[in-house]
Amino acid sequence: MLAKNHISTAKNLQKLANQKLPDLDLSYFVAGTEEFRSYWNDLQWAQAYALQNRKEMMARFKHIIEKHLIEQTAGVECRKDRGIIDEIPAAYKPIDEVMVNQQDLVEVVATLKQVICVKG
């Protein structure tokens, strides 16, 4: 609604100034005018509101996902506090499945098992 109001104001100002623009949908504000200051103020407010909204959505999304990044790492020795973001095991394909799919390309000579993973 903010943008619609400001676009309407700008178009009306163009008409009052009898300015001909190449397209009827084009309009602009002249820097330093009250209309420009009003537009700029509302634009800054809308951007700040959108940023805060995105931060809130991401915080809620992270909170939901964390309940799962914890369930899926049950039995895995790792930090699960807020200071660490880690990948869940489900982010990776099972190695046995990968190796079966690549058997015409590789020869398995040893199988390793991860014991610990330390991240900084």
C-alpha positions as CSV (number, residue, x, y, z in Angstrom):
1,M,0.0,0.0,0.0
2,L,2.9,2.4,0.8
3,A,4.4,1.9,-2.7
4,K,1.0,2.4,-4.4
5,N,0.4,5.6,-2.5
6,H,3.8,7.0,-3.4
7,I,3.6,6.0,-7.0
8,S,0.2,7.8,-7.2
9,T,1.7,10.9,-5.6
10,A,4.7,10.9,-8.0
11,K,2.4,10.4,-11.1
12,N,0.2,13.3,-9.9
13,L,3.3,15.5,-9.5
14,Q,4.4,14.7,-13.0
15,K,1.0,15.7,-14.3
16,L,1.0,18.9,-12.3
17,A,4.4,19.8,-13.7
18,N,3.2,18.9,-17.2
19,Q,6.1,16.6,-17.7
20,K,6.0,14.1,-20.5
21,L,7.6,10.8,-19.7
22,P,8.1,8.0,-22.3
23,D,5.7,5.7,-20.3
24,L,2.6,6.6,-18.3
25,D,3.7,4.2,-15.6
26,L,7.0,6.1,-15.0
27,S,7.3,8.7,-12.3
28,Y,9.9,10.0,-9.9
29,F,10.4,12.3,-7.0
30,V,12.8,15.2,-7.0
31,A,15.4,14.9,-4.3
32,G,15.1,17.4,-1.5
33,T,11.3,17.8,-1.8
34,E,8.9,16.9,1.0
35,E,7.4,14.1,-1.2
36,F,10.9,12.6,-1.7
37,R,11.6,12.8,2.1
38,S,8.2,11.1,2.8
39,Y,8.9,8.4,0.2
40,W,12.4,7.8,1.5
41,N,11.2,7.6,5.1
42,D,8.5,5.1,4.3
43,L,11.0,3.1,2.1
44,Q,13.5,2.9,5.0
45,W,10.7,1.8,7.4
46,A,9.4,-0.9,5.0
47,Q,12.9,-2.3,4.5
48,A,13.6,-2.4,8.3
49,Y,10.2,-4.1,8.8
50,A,10.9,-6.6,6.1
51,L,14.4,-7.4,7.6
52,Q,12.9,-7.8,11.1
53,N,10.2,-10.1,9.6
54,R,12.8,-12.2,7.9
55,K,14.9,-12.5,11.1
56,E,11.8,-13.6,13.0
57,M,10.9,-16.2,10.4
58,M,14.5,-17.6,10.3
59,A,14.6,-17.7,14.1
60,R,11.3,-19.7,14.2
61,F,12.5,-22.0,11.4
62,K,15.8,-22.6,13.2
63,H,14.0,-23.4,16.4
64,I,11.9,-26.0,14.7
65,I,14.8,-27.5,12.8
66,E,17.0,-27.7,15.9
67,K,14.5,-30.0,17.5
68,H,14.9,-32.4,14.7
69,L,19.6,-31.2,13.9
70,I,19.2,-32.9,18.1
71,E,16.8,-36.0,17.4
72,Q,18.9,-37.1,14.4
73,T,22.2,-36.8,16.2
74,A,21.0,-38.9,19.2
75,G,23.8,-41.2,20.1
76,V,26.4,-39.2,18.2
77,E,29.0,-37.4,20.4
78,C,28.8,-33.8,19.3
79,R,28.1,-30.4,20.6
80,K,24.4,-29.6,20.4
81,D,24.4,-26.1,21.8
82,R,23.5,-22.9,20.1
83,G,27.0,-22.0,19.2
84,I,27.4,-24.9,16.8
85,I,25.5,-25.5,13.6
86,D,26.2,-29.0,12.2
87,E,24.9,-31.2,9.4
88,I,22.5,-34.0,10.3
89,P,23.4,-37.5,9.2
90,A,20.4,-37.5,6.9
91,A,22.2,-34.8,4.8
92,Y,24.4,-37.6,3.4
93,K,23.6,-40.6,1.3
94,P,24.4,-44.0,3.0
95,I,27.9,-44.9,2.0
96,D,27.0,-48.5,1.3
97,E,24.4,-47.3,-1.2
98,V,26.9,-44.9,-2.8
99,M,29.5,-47.7,-3.1
100,V,27.0,-50.1,-4.7
101,N,26.1,-47.5,-7.3
102,Q,29.8,-46.9,-8.1
103,Q,30.9,-50.5,-8.1
104,D,31.8,-50.4,-11.8
105,L,34.1,-47.4,-11.1
106,V,35.9,-48.4,-7.8
107,E,37.3,-51.4,-6.0
108,V,36.8,-51.4,-2.3
109,V,40.1,-52.3,-0.6
110,A,39.2,-51.2,2.9
111,T,36.3,-49.8,4.9
112,L,36.8,-47.1,7.4
113,K,34.6,-46.1,10.3
114,Q,34.5,-42.6,11.6
115,V,35.2,-42.5,15.3
116,I,35.2,-38.8,16.0
117,C,34.8,-35.5,14.2
118,V,36.2,-32.4,15.8
119,K,35.0,-29.1,14.4
120,G,36.5,-25.8,15.4
